[in-house]
Amino acid sequence: MIKSRLFLYPLLALLAWGLLLPPVPAQALFDGLSIKDEKEMGRKFDRMIRAQLPIVGDPMIDGYIKRIVDRIVAAKDPMPFPVKSAVIRHDAMNAFAIPGGYIYVFTGLISKVESECELAGVIAHELGHASQRHMAARMEKASKIGLASMLGTVAGIFLGAATNGSSGAKAGMALAMGSQAAAHTAMLSYSRDDERDADHVGLNALIKAGYNPRGMPQMFEIMQKNKWFMGQSDIPSYLSTHPGLDERITYLNTRIDRLPAQFTERKDDNTELKRVQAIIMAKLTQADSALGHYLSIPLAQYTALDFMGRGIALQRLKRMGEAKEYFTKALAMDDKDPLVLREAGRFFYKTGDAKRAGALLQKAVIMNPKDALALFYLSLLQAENGDYERAIPAMRKVLKEVPEDGEVHYYLGKILGESGDQFNGYLHLAYSEVYYMNPGRANQHYQKASALAKTEADKEALEKLKETMDSYAKK
């Protein structure tokens, strides 16, 4: 929830993933690909992506994107599978969907939109690819490539497109070339017909969801100006997975021009977007770039969020005295904003001012009981004070919001152990290692918990943990 994972070795992750697939012929796997097959494939792709790309775990950001995704899904024709979203920490203006109903949105895209309808337009387009099962259809047509080449090619496409010119793009190209699949990549990339279909289906959902349809072509125009798909010297042209952009922008604008004004005059409430953008700018961009952003704003124009953001950037740069000054200014301007309260509380917690941190975090939780991050730090503070009666229930509430977060399980396990509940302590430490993808260490904690199990409830909890461990071992 708090930390983003670093890139792992893509080739090793790919090989490990491939070895876990059932030993069936490629033709059998891709010929007549069923929805069940696609769901299973999506789970495997999702594990690979989470192993290679830094997934953002901030519930505020994740929750915002999920609400947009859910709003668009509700407006679409029934989807063939449930949709799961995640946010990737990367400056690229990018988003992509994979088979089985998984969609990934980059922080670079979220931070650069001017209105929510633009962000929703890209999401609606990607969900159009998912609902129309475009990638699954291309996999069926590409079945003669062979399973090993298929893995390398698709990994290369998604990894390269995902990292947009960074070292990951080069790694993605190497994967595709190393698997002798470069010649087949065009077969797996979206066609112009796929793009037009996704635009059509996505635009319908965007309108039905209550958004201004202009958001879709407006965002594509911004992406084009920023050379989202191509243009950087180290992005090979075959990794451009969204062809015909100029033609599509023209087509979309022509279609939208025919709509009644009531649709094109819709206005977004961008309050939540601006707050999410403030967190992304302050916490998830390069610290010196974030500070440069705030230095470019005249102090007379600062909002409480700007003072808070500058404080976060200074804290990341280890300039604690200045950071404290700006957090204090943020609180002076608005001490009723739960986001400002939370971030100031986190700062004072990390700098050792437990009394002030506790007051701020408590107020943040009262004002926004769903703020899992504020509750997380409040629980840590309570545990450090030996107040386990409040710390444990608080951390369990956090876990309900992020049930597969390794860090939350780790601290819950640690707090439970310190309180004297050794069995449940080891249980959650095991879950932590499962979600951090450390099966060996997970098994060590499992064995320690097993030795302490006494009641039927303990045994049931162990059985559930073992099922989770086995499930992750197969992914």
C-alpha positions in Angstrom: 0.0 0.0 0.0 2.8 2.4 0.8 5.7 1.2 -1.4 5.8 0.6 -5.1 7.7 -2.5 -6.4 10.9 -2.0 -8.5 11.3 -3.7 -11.8 12.3 -7.3 -11.7 14.2 -9.2 -14.4 11.6 -9.5 -17.2 13.0 -12.6 -18.8 13.2 -14.6 -15.5 9.6 -13.6 -14.7 8.5 -14.6 -18.2 10.3 -18.0 -18.0 8.8 -18.6 -14.5 5.4 -17.8 -15.8 5.7 -20.0 -18.8 6.9 -22.9 -16.8 3.7 -22.8 -14.7 1.5 -23.1 -17.7 -0.1 -26.5 -18.3 1.9 -28.5 -21.0 -0.7 -28.3 -23.7 -0.1 -27.6 -27.4 -0.4 -24.0 -28.6 -3.2 -25.0 -31.0 -5.2 -26.5 -28.2 -4.7 -23.4 -26.1 -5.7 -20.8 -28.7 -8.0 -22.6 -31.0 -11.5 -21.5 -30.1 -10.3 -19.6 -27.0 -13.2 -19.6 -24.5 -14.0 -16.9 -22.0 -12.8 -19.3 -19.2 -9.5 -19.7 -21.1 -9.2 -16.0 -21.5 -9.8 -15.4 -17.8 -7.1 -17.8 -16.9 -4.7 -16.3 -19.4 -5.5 -12.8 -18.0 -4.6 -13.9 -14.5 -1.3 -15.1 -15.7 -0.6 -11.9 -17.6 -1.6 -9.9 -14.5 0.9 -11.8 -12.4 3.6 -11.2 -14.9 2.8 -7.5 -15.1 2.7 -7.1 -11.3 6.1 -8.8 -11.1 7.7 -6.5 -13.7 6.0 -3.1 -13.3 5.7 -0.8 -10.2 2.1 -1.1 -9.2 0.7 1.9 -7.2 -0.9 0.8 -3.9 -2.4 4.1 -2.7 -6.1 3.3 -2.0 -7.1 6.9 -2.9 -5.6 6.6 -6.4 -6.7 3.0 -6.9 -10.2 3.8 -5.7 -10.6 6.8 -8.0 -9.7 4.8 -11.1 -11.9 1.9 -10.0 -14.9 4.2 -9.7 -14.4 5.5 -13.2 -13.9 1.9 -14.5 -17.0 0.7 -12.7 -19.1 3.6 -13.9 -18.2 2.9 -17.5 -18.6 -0.9 -17.1 -22.1 -0.3 -15.7 -23.0 1.7 -18.8 -21.7 -0.9 -21.3 -23.5 -4.0 -22.6 -22.8 -6.9 -20.2 -19.1 -7.6 -20.0 -18.0 -11.2 -20.6 -16.0 -11.1 -17.4 -15.5 -8.9 -14.3 -13.1 -6.0 -14.8 -10.1 -5.4 -12.5 -8.1 -2.2 -12.6 -4.6 -1.2 -11.4 -2.5 1.9 -11.6 1.2 1.7 -12.7 3.7 4.2 -11.5 5.2 5.6 -14.7 5.3 9.0 -16.4 4.1 7.7 -19.8 0.7 8.8 -21.0 -0.5 5.3 -21.3 -3.2 2.7 -20.5 -3.7 -0.8 -21.8 -6.0 -3.8 -21.3 -5.1 -7.4 -21.4 -7.2 -10.5 -22.0 -9.6 -11.5 -19.3 -10.8 -8.1 -18.2 -7.7 -6.4 -16.7 -7.0 -2.7 -17.3 -3.9 -0.7 -16.3 -3.7 3.1 -16.1 -0.4 4.9 -15.8 0.1 7.8 -13.4 1.5 9.8 -16.3 -1.9 9.7 -18.0 -3.8 10.6 -14.8 -1.6 13.5 -14.1 -1.8 15.1 -17.5 -5.5 15.1 -18.2 -7.4 18.3 -17.8 -10.8 16.8 -17.1 -12.1 13.5 -16.0 -14.0 12.9 -19.2 -10.6 12.7 -21.0 -9.3 10.0 -18.6 -12.7 8.2 -18.9 -12.4 8.3 -22.7 -9.1 6.4 -22.7 -10.5 3.9 -20.2 -13.7 3.4 -22.2 -11.6 2.8 -25.3 -9.5 0.1 -23.6 -12.6 -1.5 -22.1 -13.9 -1.6 -25.7 -11.0 -3.8 -26.6 -11.7 -6.0 -23.6 -15.4 -6.4 -24.2 -14.9 -7.1 -27.9 -12.2 -9.6 -27.0 -9.8 -8.2 -29.7 -6.6 -9.6 -28.2 -8.2 -13.1 -27.7 -9.3 -13.1 -31.3 -5.8 -12.2 -32.5 -4.3 -14.9 -30.3 -6.7 -17.4 -32.0 -5.5 -16.3 -35.4 -1.9 -16.5 -34.3 -2.1 -20.0 -32.9 0.5 -21.4 -35.4 3.2 -19.2 -33.8 3.6 -21.7 -31.0 3.2 -21.2 -27.2 6.8 -20.2 -26.4 6.9 -17.6 -29.2 3.4 -16.4 -28.2 4.5 -15.7 -24.6 7.6 -13.8 -25.8 5.7 -11.8 -28.3 2.9 -10.7 -26.1 5.2 -10.0 -23.2 7.3 -7.8 -25.6 4.3 -5.9 -26.8 2.9 -5.2 -23.4 6.2 -4.6 -21.6 7.4 -2.3 -24.4 4.2 -0.4 -24.7 3.9 -0.2 -21.0 7.3 1.4 -20.3 7.1 3.7 -23.4 10.8 4.1 -24.3 12.5 3.2 -21.0 14.7 0.3 -20.5 11.6 -1.8 -20.2 10.8 -1.1 -23.8 14.2 -2.3 -24.9 13.7 -5.4 -22.7 10.3 -5.9 -24.3 11.8 -5.8 -27.8 14.5 -8.2 -26.7 11.9 -10.6 -25.4 10.0 -10.5 -28.7 13.2 -10.9 -30.8 14.7 -13.6 -28.5 11.6 -15.7 -28.9 11.8 -15.4 -32.7 8.4 -13.8 -32.6 9.1 -10.3 -34.0 7.7 -11.2 -37.4 4.4 -12.2 -35.8 3.9 -9.1 -33.7 1.8 -7.4 -36.3 -0.6 -10.4 -36.1 -1.1 -9.7 -32.4 -1.3 -5.9 -32.6 -4.7 -4.3 -32.8 -5.9 -3.6 -36.4 -7.5 -0.4 -37.6 -10.8 -2.3 -37.5 -10.2 -3.3 -33.9 -9.4 0.4 -33.0 -12.5 1.7 -34.7 -14.6 -1.0 -33.0 -13.1 -0.1 -29.6 -13.7 3.6 -30.3 -17.3 3.0 -31.3 -18.2 0.7 -28.3 -16.2 2.9 -25.9 -17.8 6.1 -27.1 -21.3 4.6 -26.6 -20.4 3.6 -23.0 -18.8 7.0 -22.4 -22.0 8.8 -23.4 -24.3 6.4 -21.5 -22.1 6.8 -18.4 -22.8 10.5 -18.3 -19.5 11.8 -19.6 -18.8 14.4 -22.3 -17.9 12.4 -25.4 -15.4 15.1 -26.5 -13.1 13.6 -23.8 -12.1 10.7 -26.0 -10.8 12.5 -29.1 -9.4 15.3 -26.9 -7.2 12.9 -25.0 -6.1 11.2 -28.2 -5.0 14.6 -29.5 -3.0 15.3 -26.3 -1.4 11.8 -26.5 -0.5 12.4 -30.2 1.2 15.7 -29.3 3.1 13.9 -26.6 4.1 11.1 -29.0 2.5 8.5 -26.8 2.5 5.7 -29.3 5.6 6.4 -31.3 8.3 9.0 -31.9 11.0 8.3 -29.3 14.1 6.8 -30.8 14.2 3.7 -28.8 10.6 2.6 -29.3 10.5 0.2 -32.3 7.6 0.8 -34.6 6.1 -2.7 -34.2 5.3 -1.9 -30.6 2.8 0.7 -31.7 -0.4 -1.1 -30.7 -2.9 1.6 -31.5 -2.7 2.4 -35.3 -4.5 5.0 -37.4 -4.8 7.8 -34.8 -5.3 10.7 -37.1 -8.1 8.9 -38.9 -9.8 7.9 -35.7 -9.7 11.4 -34.2 -11.4 12.7 -37.3 -14.0 9.9 -37.2 -14.8 10.5 -33.6 -15.1 14.3 -33.9 -17.4 13.8 -36.9 -19.6 11.4 -35.0 -19.7 13.6 -31.9 -20.6 16.7 -34.0 -23.9 15.0 -34.9 -24.9 14.5 -31.2 -27.3 16.7 -29.4 -25.7 19.6 -27.5 -26.9 18.2 -24.2 -24.2 15.5 -24.5 -21.3 17.8 -25.6 -22.1 20.4 -23.0 -21.7 18.1 -20.0 -19.3 19.3 -17.4 -17.1 17.2 -15.1 -16.7 17.6 -11.4 -12.9 17.4 -11.3 -12.5 17.9 -7.5 -11.4 14.3 -6.9 -9.2 14.3 -10.0 -7.3 17.4 -8.8 -6.7 15.8 -5.4 -5.4 12.5 -7.0 -3.2 14.6 -9.3 -1.8 16.4 -6.3 -0.8 13.1 -4.7 0.7 11.8 -7.9 2.7 15.0 -8.5 4.0 15.2 -4.9 4.6 11.5 -4.1 5.0 9.6 -7.4 7.0 11.8 -9.7 10.7 12.4 -9.3 11.2 14.5 -6.2 13.2 17.2 -7.8 10.7 17.5 -10.7 7.8 17.7 -8.1 9.6 20.5 -6.3 10.2 22.3 -9.6 6.5 22.1 -10.3 5.7 23.8 -7.0 8.4 26.4 -7.4 6.9 27.4 -10.8 3.6 28.4 -9.0 3.6 31.9 -7.5 3.2 31.6 -3.7 0.3 34.0 -3.8 -1.6 31.4 -5.9 -0.9 28.4 -3.6 -3.8 26.3 -2.3 -3.6 24.1 0.8 -2.9 21.2 -1.6 0.1 23.1 -3.1 1.6 23.7 0.3 1.0 20.1 1.2 2.6 18.9 -2.1 5.6 21.1 -1.7 6.0 19.7 1.8 5.9 16.2 0.5 8.5 16.9 -2.2 10.8 18.6 0.3 10.4 15.6 2.7 11.4 13.2 -0.1 14.5 15.4 -0.7 15.3 15.1 3.1 14.9 18.9 3.6 12.9 18.3 6.7 13.0 21.8 8.2 11.5 23.3 5.0 9.1 20.5 4.7 7.7 21.1 8.2 7.3 24.8 7.3 5.1 24.0 4.3 3.0 21.3 6.0 2.4 23.9 8.7 1.3 26.4 6.1 -1.0 23.8 4.5 -2.7 23.2 7.9 -3.0 26.9 8.6 -4.8 27.4 5.3 -7.1 24.4 5.6 -7.1 22.2 8.7 -10.3 20.5 7.7 -9.2 18.9 4.5 -8.7 15.2 5.4 -6.0 14.7 2.7 -3.9 17.6 4.1 -4.5 16.2 7.6 -3.4 12.7 6.6 -0.2 13.8 4.8 0.8 16.2 7.6 0.1 13.4 10.1 2.3 11.0 8.1 5.1 13.6 8.1 5.0 14.2 11.8 4.8 10.5 12.4 8.0 9.9 10.3 9.8 12.8 12.0 9.1 11.5 15.5 6.4 13.9 16.7 4.0 11.2 17.8 1.6 13.6 19.7 1.0 15.9 16.8 0.9 13.0 14.3 -1.7 11.2 16.4 -4.0 14.3 16.6 -3.8 14.9 12.9 -4.3 11.3 11.9 -7.2 10.8 14.3 -8.9 13.9 12.8 -8.3 12.7 9.3 -9.9 9.3 10.0 -12.9 11.0 11.7 -13.4 13.2 8.7 -12.8 10.4 6.2 -13.3 6.9 7.7 -12.6 5.3 4.4 -9.1 6.7 4.2 -7.1 3.5 4.6 -3.7 5.2 4.5 -4.6 7.5 7.4 -5.9 4.5 9.4 -2.8 2.5 8.6 -0.5 5.1 10.1 -2.8 5.7 13.0 -2.7 2.0 13.7 1.1 2.0 13.6 1.1 4.9 16.1 -1.3 3.1 18.4 0.8 -0.1 18.3 3.9 1.9 19.2 2.1 3.2 22.2 1.1 -0.3 23.2 -2.5 0.3 22.5 -3.2 -3.0 20.8 -6.9 -2.9 21.6 -7.3 -0.1 19.1 -4.4 -0.8 16.8 -5.4 -4.3 15.8 -9.0 -3.5 14.8 -7.8 -0.4 13.0 -5.3 -2.5 10.9 -8.0 -5.1 10.2 -10.1 -2.3 8.8 -7.3 -1.3 6.5 -6.9 -4.9 5.4 -10.6 -5.0 4.3 -9.8 -2.2 1.9 -6.6 -3.8 0.5 -6.9 -7.6 1.3 -3.9 -8.6 -0.9 -1.5 -5.9 0.3 1.7 -7.5 1.6 2.7 -4.5 3.7 -0.5 -4.4 5.6 -0.4 -8.1 6.3 3.2 -7.7 7.5 2.4 -4.9 10.0 -0.8 -6.7 11.2 1.2 -9.8 11.8 3.9 -7.9 13.6 1.3 -6.1 15.8 -0.5 -9.3 16.6 2.8 -11.0 17.6 3.7 -8.1 19.9 0.3 -8.3 21.5 0.9 -12.0 22.3 -1.2 -13.6 19.5 1.6 -15.6 18.0 -0.6 -17.8 15.8 -2.3 -15.0 14.0 0.9 -13.1 13.9 2.6 -15.8 11.9 -0.5 -16.3 9.8 -0.4 -12.8 8.5 3.3 -12.8 8.1 2.8 -15.8 5.8 0.1 -13.9 3.8 2.5 -11.0 3.5 5.2 -13.2 1.9 2.6 -14.8 -0.4 1.6 -11.3 -1.8 5.3 -10.3 -2.0 5.7 -13.5 -4.0 8.2 -15.1 -1.6 6.9 -18.7 -1.4 9.8 -20.0 0.6 9.4 -17.5 3.4 5.6 -17.8 3.3 6.0 -21.5 3.9 8.4 -20.9 6.9 5.7 -18.7 8.6 3.0 -21.2 7.7 5.0 -23.9 9.5 5.4 -21.8 12.6 1.7 -21.0 12.6 0.9 -24.7 12.1 2.8 -25.5 15.3 0.7 -23.1 17.2 -2.7 -24.0 15.9 -5.0 -25.3 18.7 -8.6 -24.6 17.8 -10.8 -25.6 14.9 -10.9 -22.0 13.9 -7.1 -22.0 13.8 -7.1 -25.0 11.6 -9.7 -23.5 9.2 -7.6 -20.3 9.0 -4.5 -22.5 8.1 -6.4 -24.3 5.5 -7.5 -21.0 3.9 -3.9 -19.8 4.0 -2.7 -23.0 2.3 -5.3 -22.6 -0.4 -4.0 -19.1 -1.1 -0.4 -20.2 -1.1 -1.3 -23.0 -3.6 -3.3 -20.6 -5.7 -0.4 -18.2 -6.0 2.1 -21.0 -6.7 0.0 -21.8 -9.8 -0.1 -18.3 -11.1 
